[in-house]
Amino acid sequence: MILVTGATGNVGGEVARALSAAGARVRALVRDTSDTPDIPNVLPADVECVTGDLDDPTCFATVLRQANGLFLLPGFGHTAELLAEAAVAGVERVVLLSGPSAGSGDLTNAVTRSMVESETLVRASGLEWTILRPSGFMSNALEWVPQLAAGDVVRAPFADVAVACVDPSDIAAVATLALLEDGQGGLVHRLTGPEALRPADRLRILAQVLGRDLRFEPQPDDEARAEMAQEMPAEYVDAFFDFYAAGALDDSHINNTIRNLTGRAPRSFEQWATAHAEAFPHP
Ligand SMILES: NC(=O)c1ccc[n+]([C@@H]2O[C@H](COP(=O)([O-])OP(=O)(O)OC[C@H]3O[C@@H](n4cnc5c(N)ncnc54)[C@H](OP(=O)(O)O)[C@@H]3O)[C@@H](O)[C@H]2O)c1
């Protein structure tokens, strides 16, 4: 039984589906089943859902009962308690979703600090651990859905920044391998997609896939800051500006890790967009 956190999200959902397809017993941690009525449509029927919250340690023993594996999201305040409870429950392996900046170790950046803290706890947990540091996700393009519903223009920040964006299903393939197969303990995998794309490149590919005439407009920094501040703490806004405006993170580097581990090429943004075209408004 593998407990998958974030199973209603982009990566956790792919992990739950991939583990289920590989024949594993999967339990999905879901914050509020009544709030997510489409779960039967997004998770296979054989995935058991359990209600819980990573911010609520009182649920940890219950959600981890009989689990022997754990797929863990980073950045939650009670990760130490969760990992301690996992050891008590008999969990042997944990795969942590981290991020590319963790490699820098720059604790003055709040995003990096949060990833490093999660990684440190996982390494000290006594469980067999594997850490995944993927590039920016292709699924981040879903943030454009409201703009694409309102018109044909997408405004986005950091227009000049190319990212070797990665398909969540490729992250999930590696997570599945690390949870189900031997030999991945103690490894940190930097995962990238096959090409480095700027936001305008991604929009151009998406436009071709959707058959829409779409236009990209660089969002000025002050406008982006104000918008981001409505969605995240100020120190996270600063962290992303540190990464992409000050250049502290180069997420454009491409490597062969996904191919080497899974035996197949990482999916292109065009493949991701084609697979998820239904999530975007059509003409
Ligand atoms: N986006 C990137 O480019 C990128 C790159 C590297 C690493 N990461 C890391 O990857 C993580 C996952 O990304 P994603 O795109 O899969 O995220 P997502 O689609 O936004 O999904 C987040 C998931 O976390 C769950 N969640 C949030 N708060 C929770 C809580 N208190 N207790 C239990 N579950 C909770 C959500 O559940 P609900 O449905 O209940 O909200 C959802 O299932 C990010 O949070 C980030 O730390 C992201």
The ligand as an SDF file (V2000), in Angstrom:
LIG
                    3D

 48 52  0  0  0  0  0  0  0  0999 V2000
    4.9780   23.8590  -10.5410 N   0  0  0  0  0  0  0  0  0  0  0  0
    6.2630   23.6290  -10.7370 C   0  0  0  0  0  0  0  0  0  0  0  0
    6.8120   23.9800  -11.7900 O   0  0  0  0  0  0  0  0  0  0  0  0
    7.0590   22.8940   -9.6770 C   0  0  0  0  0  0  0  0  0  0  0  0
    8.4010   22.5640   -9.9100 C   0  0  0  0  0  0  0  0  0  0  0  0
    9.0940   21.8280   -8.9430 C   0  0  0  0  0  0  0  0  0  0  0  0
    8.4600   21.4470   -7.7720 C   0  0  0  0  0  0  0  0  0  0  0  0
    7.1490   21.7960   -7.5600 N   0  0  0  0  0  0  0  0  0  0  0  0
    6.4820   21.3270   -6.3260 C   0  0  0  0  0  0  0  0  0  0  0  0
    5.5090   20.3790   -6.7200 O   0  0  0  0  0  0  0  0  0  0  0  0
    4.3500   20.5330   -5.9130 C   0  0  0  0  0  0  0  0  0  0  0  0
    3.1440   19.8960   -6.5800 C   0  0  0  0  0  0  0  0  0  0  0  0
    2.8760   20.5530   -7.8000 O   0  0  0  0  0  0  0  0  0  0  0  0
    1.5060   20.2670   -8.5810 P   0  0  0  0  0  0  0  0  0  0  0  0
    1.5220   21.0700   -9.8330 O   0  0  0  0  0  0  0  0  0  0  0  0
    1.2460   18.8080   -8.6280 O   0  0  0  0  0  0  0  0  0  0  0  0
    0.4920   20.9740   -7.5430 O   0  0  0  0  0  0  0  0  0  0  0  0
   -1.0930   21.0910   -7.6350 P   0  0  0  0  0  0  0  0  0  0  0  0
   -1.5990   20.5440   -8.9310 O   0  0  0  0  0  0  0  0  0  0  0  0
   -1.4120   22.4790   -7.2330 O   0  0  0  0  0  0  0  0  0  0  0  0
   -1.5300   20.1030   -6.4900 O   0  0  0  0  0  0  0  0  0  0  0  0
   -1.2370   20.3380   -5.1460 C   0  0  0  0  0  0  0  0  0  0  0  0
   -1.7610   19.1640   -4.3720 C   0  0  0  0  0  0  0  0  0  0  0  0
   -1.4210   19.3330   -2.9920 O   0  0  0  0  0  0  0  0  0  0  0  0
   -2.5940   19.1240   -2.2340 C   0  0  0  0  0  0  0  0  0  0  0  0
   -2.4980   19.8640   -0.9910 N   0  0  0  0  0  0  0  0  0  0  0  0
   -2.3430   21.2010   -0.8330 C   0  0  0  0  0  0  0  0  0  0  0  0
   -2.3440   21.5020    0.4820 N   0  0  0  0  0  0  0  0  0  0  0  0
   -2.5130   20.3280    1.1570 C   0  0  0  0  0  0  0  0  0  0  0  0
   -2.6110   19.9810    2.5190 C   0  0  0  0  0  0  0  0  0  0  0  0
   -2.5430   20.9050    3.4880 N   0  0  0  0  0  0  0  0  0  0  0  0
   -2.7820   18.6890    2.8440 N   0  0  0  0  0  0  0  0  0  0  0  0
   -2.8760   17.7400    1.8910 C   0  0  0  0  0  0  0  0  0  0  0  0
   -2.7830   18.0000    0.5700 N   0  0  0  0  0  0  0  0  0  0  0  0
   -2.6070   19.2850    0.2210 C   0  0  0  0  0  0  0  0  0  0  0  0
   -3.7160   19.6240   -3.1290 C   0  0  0  0  0  0  0  0  0  0  0  0
   -4.9380   19.1180   -2.6500 O   0  0  0  0  0  0  0  0  0  0  0  0
   -6.3330   19.9070   -2.8340 P   0  0  0  0  0  0  0  0  0  0  0  0
   -6.9620   19.3330   -4.0670 O   0  0  0  0  0  0  0  0  0  0  0  0
   -7.0820   19.5940   -1.6010 O   0  0  0  0  0  0  0  0  0  0  0  0
   -5.9980   21.3710   -2.9720 O   0  0  0  0  0  0  0  0  0  0  0  0
   -3.2860   19.0280   -4.4450 C   0  0  0  0  0  0  0  0  0  0  0  0
   -3.6070   17.6690   -4.5180 O   0  0  0  0  0  0  0  0  0  0  0  0
    4.2780   22.0510   -5.7350 C   0  0  0  0  0  0  0  0  0  0  0  0
    3.4920   22.3840   -4.6140 O   0  0  0  0  0  0  0  0  0  0  0  0
    5.7380   22.4190   -5.5610 C   0  0  0  0  0  0  0  0  0  0  0  0
    6.0820   22.3190   -4.1940 O   0  0  0  0  0  0  0  0  0  0  0  0
    6.4480   22.4990   -8.4870 C   0  0  0  0  0  0  0  0  0  0  0  0
  1  2  1  0
  2  3  2  0
  2  4  1  0
  4  5  1  0
  4 48  2  0
  5  6  2  0
  6  7  1  0
  7  8  2  0
  8  9  1  0
  8 48  1  0
  9 10  1  0
  9 46  1  0
 10 11  1  0
 11 12  1  0
 11 44  1  0
 12 13  1  0
 13 14  1  0
 14 15  2  0
 14 16  1  0
 14 17  1  0
 17 18  1  0
 18 19  2  0
 18 20  1  0
 18 21  1  0
 21 22  1  0
 22 23  1  0
 23 24  1  0
 23 42  1  0
 24 25  1  0
 25 26  1  0
 25 36  1  0
 26 27  1  0
 26 35  1  0
 27 28  2  0
 28 29  1  0
 29 30  1  0
 29 35  2  0
 30 31  1  0
 30 32  2  0
 32 33  1  0
 33 34  2  0
 34 35  1  0
 36 37  1  0
 36 42  1  0
 37 38  1  0
 38 39  2  0
 38 40  1  0
 38 41  1  0
 42 43  1  0
 44 45  1  0
 44 46  1  0
 46 47  1  0
M  CHG  2   8   1  16  -1
M  END
$$$$
